[in-house]
């Protein structure tokens, strides 16, 4: 295959400095990295208990449970399952996902740009994509596994569009939606516009998007529908004004962004709509990332959907790669060679502040696999009936609130809990897990109502006198079952259609 010839090998050699910290022992200290490892360890435990799709992580929130997997980008955790099953630690699994995502972005940005320009132009564009400051900042400062994974998927979608594959484009959409909520919202309009403008086929453009929405329906439909049960809409996670790009943080875009924008503006009046689109995307990304866009942040619900203005720089990662390649493509001979060397110097100067993590930590796997943090900043996905957020573990899984009869816990997993008790009088028993739609209770084989109208939103069961065999189990709600069905039908349709297609993934 052509990708193993010298141009792509050279790309890999040039990005080695950015990959090296992933091989370092321990885990680099980042804003979100530890939380992502903790969340993945709880996800792994929950899936092993039989919950699928995974939505409610019972170990988190001091063991009272937290439905974070119902709302936030699960793809990196599903990808991590087979890696962890091979014997890697939780930390190494996350580092492998980061490395895989980074290399995926490098490979597919090269393949995409090679379909538009020559190999030298594609080479420099792929390096610009990989070493763009914000891309590295996402890995080594923020530890945002979902964002890095999304940036590894976006070039795949553009390559699939240029390849003319409706199927692969749709798969890419589905992967993007499940990789990171906010980045999917930012990139999908750009991707769809690109697909429609340059392939001039509305049916194929819509078909790809609908396929992606169908494949990912198991995630995004419950994420939207179930939000009504949480405090998300009334919780201010952060002040967006604290995260505008300014003179102190403009290095997140770097000199490479400025050079690429100048190149794009220089060629702007050529009859090339791709160029015009990416110049506009660059301009929009830097505008929305700075305080100049404050009025839009006040008028639109961007603080809830995107949260941080600097996230708009994700679009600049893509547009910069295209504009750099476009500029190189229009040079010839020795001038082209010198221009490439100049751009490589610019790229590395821009990346220098983000290539090396400042601190590494060496926690054992048990630090993550026993940690009960909620893994979100302000517990923004806490059910709205929880008025008193827990701050310590419960002494027992089940408590007899109104009597002294013994409660014998038979089984307790992330997905279910069963116990038995013999009561001399009707009693109220408390299961020390917060209620969230999906939890069901069965007493002596019959379903019964769960009362969660208490300050901590825990599950209360009113049991009758005599012997009570109780089983609590987390299941899919009707809305989630419908979303699962849509994804299954989409997946079956994808495989059925693909059976008759040959060489779908030929590079």
C-alpha positions in Angstrom: 0.0 0.0 0.0 1.2 3.5 -0.8 0.9 4.7 2.8 4.0 2.6 3.7 6.2 4.4 1.1 8.6 7.2 2.2 6.2 10.2 2.5 4.1 8.7 5.2 7.1 7.2 6.9 8.6 10.6 7.0 5.4 11.9 8.6 5.7 9.3 11.3 9.3 10.2 12.0 8.4 13.9 12.3 5.7 13.3 14.9 7.9 11.0 17.1 8.5 13.8 19.6 4.8 14.1 20.2 4.3 10.4 20.9 7.3 9.8 23.1 5.6 11.0 26.4 3.0 8.3 25.9 5.7 5.7 26.2 7.0 7.2 29.5 6.2 5.2 32.6 3.3 6.5 34.7 0.7 8.9 33.6 1.2 12.6 32.9 -0.7 14.9 35.2 -3.5 16.7 33.3 -6.8 18.4 34.1 -9.1 15.5 33.2 -6.8 12.5 32.7 -7.2 10.9 36.1 -11.0 11.3 36.0 -11.1 9.6 32.6 -9.2 6.6 33.9 -11.5 6.4 37.0 -14.6 6.6 34.8 -13.2 3.9 32.4 -12.4 1.6 35.3 -16.0 2.0 36.6 -17.3 1.5 33.1 -15.3 -1.7 32.7 -16.6 -3.0 36.0 -20.2 -2.2 35.0 -20.0 -3.8 31.6 -18.5 -7.0 33.2 -21.6 -7.1 35.5 -23.9 -7.4 32.4 -25.1 -3.8 31.8 -25.1 -3.0 28.1 -25.2 -0.4 26.9 -23.5 1.0 30.0 -25.3 4.0 31.4 -25.2 4.0 35.3 -21.8 3.6 37.0 -22.7 2.3 40.5 -19.2 2.6 42.0 -19.0 6.4 41.4 -20.4 9.1 43.6 -19.2 7.4 46.9 -20.8 4.1 45.8 -24.2 5.6 45.5 -24.0 5.6 41.7 -23.9 8.2 38.9 -25.4 8.0 35.4 -22.5 9.8 33.7 -22.1 7.1 31.0 -25.6 7.9 29.8 -24.6 11.4 28.9 -20.9 11.7 28.1 -19.0 10.3 25.1 -18.7 6.5 25.7 -16.7 5.5 22.6 -13.2 5.7 24.2 -14.4 3.4 27.0 -15.9 0.8 24.6 -12.6 0.9 22.6 -10.7 0.4 25.9 -12.6 -2.8 26.9 -10.7 -5.2 24.6 -7.4 -3.4 25.3 -7.9 -3.8 29.0 -9.0 -7.4 28.5 -5.6 -8.1 26.9 -4.0 -7.4 30.3 -3.0 -3.7 30.1 -3.5 -1.5 33.1 -6.2 1.1 33.2 -3.7 3.9 32.7 -1.9 2.1 29.8 -5.2 1.5 28.2 -6.0 5.2 28.1 -2.5 6.0 26.9 -2.9 3.5 24.1 -6.2 5.1 23.1 -4.6 8.5 23.1 -1.7 7.2 20.9 -4.1 5.3 18.6 -6.3 8.5 18.2 -3.2 10.6 17.5 -1.9 8.2 14.9 -5.3 7.9 13.3 -5.5 11.7 12.9 -2.1 11.6 11.3 -2.8 8.8 8.9 -6.2 9.9 7.7 -5.3 13.6 7.4 -2.4 12.4 5.1 -4.8 10.2 3.1 -7.4 12.9 2.8 -5.0 15.6 1.8 -3.3 13.3 -0.6 -6.5 12.9 -2.5 -6.6 16.7 -3.0 -2.9 17.6 -3.4 0.4 15.9 -4.0 2.2 13.8 -1.4 4.6 16.6 -0.2 1.6 18.9 0.4 -0.2 16.0 2.2 2.9 15.3 4.3 3.2 18.9 5.6 -0.6 19.1 6.2 -0.6 15.9 8.2 2.3 17.1 10.3 0.5 20.4 10.9 -2.6 18.5 11.9 -0.8 16.3 14.4 1.4 18.9 15.9 -1.1 21.8 16.0 -0.7 23.3 19.5 -4.3 22.8 20.6 -4.2 19.2 19.6 -1.1 18.6 21.8 -2.7 20.7 24.6 -5.7 18.4 24.5 -3.5 15.4 25.1 -0.8 16.6 27.6 -2.4 19.5 29.5 -6.2 18.7 29.4 -6.1 14.9 29.1 -9.3 15.0 27.2 -9.5 11.5 25.8 -12.8 12.1 24.1 -11.6 15.2 22.2 -8.4 13.5 21.1 -10.4 10.5 19.8 -12.7 12.9 18.0 -9.7 14.6 16.3 -8.5 11.2 15.3 -11.9 10.4 13.6 -12.6 13.7 11.8 -9.9 13.2 9.0 -11.2 9.7 8.5 -14.6 11.2 7.6 -13.1 13.7 5.1 -11.1 10.9 3.6 -14.3 8.8 3.3 -16.1 11.7 1.6 -13.3 12.2 -1.0 -13.3 8.4 -1.5 -17.0 8.7 -2.3 -18.1 6.2 0.3 -21.5 6.9 1.8 -21.1 3.9 4.1 -17.7 4.9 5.6 -18.8 8.5 5.9 -21.8 7.4 7.9 -19.7 5.2 10.1 -17.4 8.1 10.7 -20.4 10.3 11.7 -21.5 7.6 14.2 -18.0 7.3 15.7 -17.6 11.1 16.0 -21.0 11.5 17.8 -20.0 8.9 20.4 -16.4 10.1 20.7 -17.2 13.6 22.1 -20.5 15.5 22.4 -19.2 19.0 22.0 -16.8 18.3 19.1 -19.5 16.5 17.2 -21.7 19.6 17.5 -18.8 21.7 16.1 -17.7 19.5 13.3 -20.9 18.0 11.9 -22.1 21.2 10.2 -18.7 21.7 8.6 -18.5 18.0 7.5 -22.0 18.1 6.0 -21.4 21.4 4.2 -18.2 20.1 2.8 -19.9 16.9 1.7 -22.8 18.6 0.1 -20.9 21.4 -1.6 -18.1 19.3 -3.1 -19.9 16.1 -4.0 -23.1 17.9 -5.0 -25.3 15.1 -4.0 -27.8 15.9 -1.3 -29.2 12.4 -1.1 -25.7 10.9 -0.3 -24.9 13.7 2.1 -28.1 13.1 4.0 -27.8 9.4 3.8 -24.4 9.4 5.4 -25.6 11.7 8.2 -28.7 9.7 8.9 -26.7 6.5 9.0 -24.3 8.0 11.5 -27.2 9.3 13.6 -28.8 5.8 13.4 -25.7 4.0 14.5 -25.1 6.3 17.4 -28.8 6.6 18.4 -28.2 4.3 21.4 -26.2 7.2 22.9 -27.4 10.5 21.7 -31.2 9.9 22.0 -31.0 8.9 25.8 -28.4 11.7 26.3 -30.9 14.2 25.2 -34.1 12.6 26.6 -32.7 11.7 30.0 -31.2 15.1 30.6 -34.6 16.2 31.9 -34.0 14.0 34.9 -30.8 15.8 35.9 -29.7 19.2 37.2 -27.7 19.8 34.0 -29.8 22.7 32.7 -29.6 24.6 36.0 -25.9 23.9 36.8 -23.2 26.4 35.8 -20.2 24.2 35.3 -17.8 27.0 34.6 -17.7 30.7 33.5 -17.1 30.6 29.8 -15.5 34.1 30.0 -12.5 32.6 31.9 -11.7 30.4 28.9 -11.4 32.9 26.0 -8.2 32.9 24.1 -6.2 36.1 24.9 -2.6 37.3 24.5 -1.4 34.9 27.2 -3.0 31.8 25.5 -2.8 32.7 21.8 0.0 30.1 21.6 -2.8 27.4 21.6 -3.3 28.5 17.9 0.4 29.4 17.4 2.3 30.8 14.5 1.3 27.9 12.3 -2.3 29.1 12.4 -1.3 32.6 11.4 0.8 31.4 8.5 -2.0 29.1 7.3 -4.5 31.9 7.5 -2.3 34.2 5.5 -1.9 31.5 2.9 -5.6 31.0 2.7 -6.3 34.7 2.4 -3.6 35.1 -0.3 -5.4 32.4 -2.4 -8.9 33.3 -1.3 -10.1 34.7 -4.6 -9.2 31.6 -6.6 -12.2 29.7 -7.8 -11.9 27.0 -5.2 -14.8 26.7 -2.8 -12.9 24.2 -0.6 -10.3 26.9 0.1 -13.0 29.5 0.8 -14.8 27.2 3.2 -11.6 26.5 5.2 -10.6 30.1 5.4 -14.1 30.9 6.8 -13.8 28.0 9.2 -10.4 29.3 10.4 -11.8 32.8 10.9 -14.9 31.5 12.7 -12.8 29.2 15.0 -10.5 32.0 16.2 -13.4 34.5 16.5 -15.5 32.2 18.6 -12.5 31.3 20.8 -11.9 35.0 21.7 -13.8 37.6 23.7 -14.9 39.2 20.4 -17.7 36.6 20.3 -18.9 37.3 23.8 -22.3 38.5 22.5 -22.9 35.1 20.9 -22.0 33.2 24.0 -24.5 35.3 25.9 -27.3 34.9 23.4 -26.8 31.2 22.5 -26.7 28.2 24.9 -23.0 27.7 24.0 -21.8 27.5 27.6 -23.8 24.3 28.2 -23.2 22.8 24.7 -19.5 23.7 24.1 -18.5 24.9 27.6 -15.1 26.3 26.8 -14.6 28.9 24.0 -11.1 27.5 23.3 -12.8 24.3 22.1 -13.5 26.1 18.8 -9.8 25.8 18.1 -10.5 22.1 17.2 -11.9 23.5 13.9 -8.6 25.3 13.4 -6.7 22.1 13.7 -8.5 20.9 10.5 -8.6 24.1 8.6 -4.9 24.8 9.3 -3.9 21.4 7.9 -5.9 22.0 4.7 -4.6 25.6 4.2 -1.0 24.6 4.8 -1.3 21.8 2.2 -3.0 24.1 -0.3 -0.2 26.6 0.0 2.6 24.0 -0.4 0.8 22.5 -3.4 1.1 25.8 -5.4 4.8 25.9 -5.1 7.2 24.1 -7.4 10.8 22.9 -7.4 13.4 24.2 -4.9 11.1 26.9 -3.7 8.7 24.3 -2.7 11.4 22.4 -0.7 12.5 25.5 1.1 8.9 26.5 1.8 8.3 23.0 3.3 11.4 23.3 5.5 10.2 26.8 6.6 6.8 25.4 7.5 8.2 22.5 9.4 10.2 25.0 11.5 7.1 27.0 12.1 5.1 23.9 13.1 7.7 22.8 15.6 8.1 26.3 17.0 4.4 26.5 17.5 4.3 23.0 19.2 7.3 23.4 21.4 5.4 24.5 24.5 3.1 21.5 24.4 5.3 18.5 23.5 6.6 17.6 27.0 4.3 17.1 30.0 5.5 18.9 33.1 4.7 16.2 35.6 4.3 12.4 35.6 2.6 10.4 38.4 2.8 6.7 39.2 -0.4 5.6 40.9 -1.2 1.8 41.1 -4.2 0.5 39.2 -6.1 0.2 42.5 -6.0 4.0 42.8 -8.3 4.2 39.8 -10.3 0.9 40.2 -11.4 1.8 43.7 -11.8 5.6 43.3 -15.4 6.8 43.8 -15.2 10.3 42.3 -18.2 11.4 40.2 -15.6 12.3 37.4 -17.6 15.5 36.5 -16.8 19.0 37.6 -20.0 20.1 39.3 -22.0 16.8 39.4 -24.0 18.2 36.6 -25.6 14.8 35.7 -26.9 14.2 39.2 -30.6 13.4 39.2 -32.6 16.5 40.1 -34.4 14.7 43.1 -31.0 14.4 44.8 -31.0 17.4 47.2 -28.2 16.3 49.4 -25.1 15.1 47.5 -23.2 12.3 49.3 -19.8 13.1 50.7 -18.9 9.7 52.1 -19.7 6.0 51.6 -22.6 4.3 53.2 -22.0 1.8 56.0 -24.0 -0.9 54.2 -25.7 -1.5 50.9 -29.1 -1.9 52.4 -30.6 -0.4 55.6 -33.7 -1.2 57.6 -35.0 2.3 58.4 -38.0 1.5 60.5 -37.0 -1.7 62.3 -34.2 -3.9 63.7 -34.7 -7.0 61.6 -31.6 -8.2 59.8 -31.2 -7.6 56.1 -29.1 -10.3 54.4 -27.4 -9.1 51.2 -27.1 -12.0 48.8 -25.6 -10.3 45.7 -24.3 -6.9 44.9 -22.8 -5.9 41.6 -22.7 -2.7 39.5 -25.9 -3.8 37.8 -28.0 -5.5 40.4 -28.4 -6.0 44.1 -30.4 -8.7 45.9 -31.2 -9.3 49.5 -33.7 -11.1 51.8 -35.2 -10.2 55.1 -37.9 -11.5 57.4 -40.0 -8.7 58.9 -42.3 -8.9 61.9 -44.0 -5.7 60.8 -44.2 -3.7 57.5 -40.9 -1.8 57.1 -39.2 0.8 54.9 -35.9 -0.5 53.6 -33.3 1.8 51.9 -31.1 0.7 49.1 -28.0 2.9 49.2 -28.0 3.8 45.5 -29.5 6.9 44.0 -32.5 6.2 41.9 -32.3 6.9 38.1 -34.9 5.7 35.5 -33.9 2.1 34.7 -33.7 0.8 38.2 -36.4 -1.8 38.8 -37.4 -3.6 42.1 -38.9 -7.1 42.5 -40.2 -8.5 45.7 -40.9 -12.2 45.8 -40.9 -12.1 42.0 -43.4 -9.2 41.7 -42.4 -5.8 40.5 -43.0 -3.0 43.1 -42.7 0.8 43.1 -39.5 2.5 44.1 -39.9 5.6 46.3 -37.1 8.1 45.9 -38.7 11.1 47.4 -36.1 11.7 50.1 -33.3 14.3 50.3 -30.6 12.0 49.0 -32.8 10.5 46.2 -32.0 6.9 47.4 -34.3 4.0 46.6 -36.8 3.2 49.4 -38.9 0.1 49.3 -42.0 -0.4 51.5 -42.0 -4.1 52.4 -44.7 -6.2 54.0 -44.3 -8.4 57.0 -43.0 -11.8 56.5 -40.3 -13.1 54.2 -39.2 -10.7 51.5 -36.8 -11.8 48.7 -35.8 -8.5 46.9 -34.0 -8.0 43.7 -33.0 -4.6 42.3 -31.8 -4.5 38.7 -30.9 -1.8 36.2 -32.6 -2.2 32.8 -33.2 -0.2 29.7 -36.2 2.1 29.8 -38.6 2.2 26.8 -36.9 5.3 25.4 -33.5 3.7 25.6 -34.8 0.4 24.1 -36.2 2.4 21.2 -32.8 4.1 20.7 -31.0 0.7 21.0 -33.4 -0.7 18.3 -32.6 2.2 16.0 -28.9 1.5 16.3 -29.4 -2.3 15.8 -31.5 -1.7 12.7 -28.9 0.8 11.4 -26.1 -1.7 12.1 -27.9 -4.6 10.4 -28.7 -2.4 7.4 -25.0 -1.3 7.2 -23.8 -4.9 7.2 -26.5 -6.0 4.7 -25.6 -3.2 2.3 -21.8 -3.8 2.7 -21.9 -7.5 2.0 -22.4 -6.6 -1.7 -19.7 -4.0 -1.7 -16.1 -4.9 -2.4 -13.0 -3.1 -1.3 -14.9 -0.7 0.9 -11.8 0.1 2.9 -9.2 0.2 0.1 -6.7 3.0 0.9 
